[in-house]
Amino acid sequence: MMNHNQYPYSDEIYRLPIVVTERDIQIEKEYMVFYDDDYWERYNKLKLKEYDDIHNDSLSDRDNDCNGN
């Protein structure tokens, strides 16, 4: 909880209205179509592969250092 004596307007943002336009809703729908479940599945596989590649490279470098290569 904020100290209102120190920050008298700290909760001011909660009093502001949120305005959502029809265009905002259209853009959100476009994002939902583009970023569907298939997209996130491909994205996660790609990121996991990149992580594995980096991790495997660092392991092989460490193994080479330990073996004197």
VONU-618522 format. One record per residue: x, y, z of N, C-alpha, C, O in turn. Coordinates in pm, whole numbers, plus 50000, padded with zeros to 5 digits. Layout:
residues N
XYZXYZXYZXYZ
...
This chain:
residues 69
500844988350000500005000050000500895012550000501885013250073
500525021949919501275034549909501015043250031499925043150088
502015050750068501865060750172501275073150107501975080450037
499985075550128499305086450060499755100150108499565110050038
500345100850224500895113550270502115117250187502355129050159
502875107250149504065109650068503725110849920504305119049850
502785102749871502395102649730500885105149719500125095649702
500445117549729498995120049735498235115949609497025113849615
498925114749492498245111249367498605097149320498445093949202
499085088949410499575075749370498495066849312498795058349228
497255068449352496195059749300495375066749192494305061949154
495855077949143495125085749043494865077748916493805079148855
495795069548878495635062048753494425052748760493815049848657
494085048048875492945039048889491615046148871490575039648857
491635059148871490425066848854490185070948709489135076448676
491145068148623491015071948483490165061548408490285049648436
489335065948317488545056248239489425049448133490415055048086
489035037648098489725030347991488845031447867487665027947869
489435036347760488685038347636489165027947535490345027247503
488225020047485488525009947384487695013347262486465014347268
488385014947150487685018447027487405005946944487954995246971
486585007546845486294996446753487574992046683487764980146660
488435001446649489714998146584490594989746676491264980546630
490594992846805491344984746902490864970246900491674960946905
489584968446893489014955046890489384947846760489684935946761
489364955146648489764949146520491224944746523491544933746477
492074953146575493494949646583493694937446672494484928546639
493004936946784493104925546874492664912646803493284902246821
491624913346725491164901546650492214897146549492444885146531
492854906746482493914903446386495084896646454495644887046402
495444901546571496514895046648496124880946688496954871746682
494894879046729494444865746770494484855846653494784844046673
494194860546535494264851846417495714848446385496034836846358
496584858446388497984856146355498694847746461499394838246429
498514851346588499184844346698498284833446754497914833646872
497934824046670497084813046712497934802046779499144803646796
497284791246816497994780346886499104774346801500154770846854
498894773246670499934767846582501164776846582502294771946583
500934789846580502064799146583502894796946709504114795646701
502244796446824502974795046950503644781446960504694780247024
503064771246900503704758146900505004758546819506044753546863
504944764646700506154766046617507194774846687508384771746686
506724785646747507624794846817508344787646931509564789046945
507624780147011508234773147123509224762447076510274760847137
508894755346968509824745446915511124752046867512214746946892
510984763446799512144770646750513014775546865514234774046863
512384781446965513134786547080513804775347156514934776847203
513114763947170513714752447238514904747247159515914743447218
514784746947027515894742346943517074751946958518214747546971
516814765046955517894774746973518564773047108519784773547118
517774770947213518314769047346519154756447350520254756447405
518634745547291519384732947289520704734547214521734729347258
520674741647101521894743747024522934751447105524104747747106
522504761847171523424769747254523944761347369525134761547399
523054754147434523424745847548524394734747505525384732147573
524114728347392524974717547343526334722947301527354716347324
526384734747240527654740847203528504743747326529704741347325
527874748947431528644752147552529124739447619530204739247677
528334728647612528784715947669529954710247591530904705247650
529904711047457531004705647377532274714047398533374708547400
532124727147413533284735547443533874731847578535094731247592
533034729347675533514725747808534224712147803535274710247865
533634702647729534244689447717535594690447649536544683747690
535714698747545536984700547477538014706647569539184702747565
537614716147652538544722247746539014712147850540184712247888
538114703547896538484693647997539374682647940540184676848013
539224679847811540024669547747541344674747693542144667047641
541564687747706542814693547657542794696147508543854698147448
541644696347446541534698847301541444713647275541344717847160
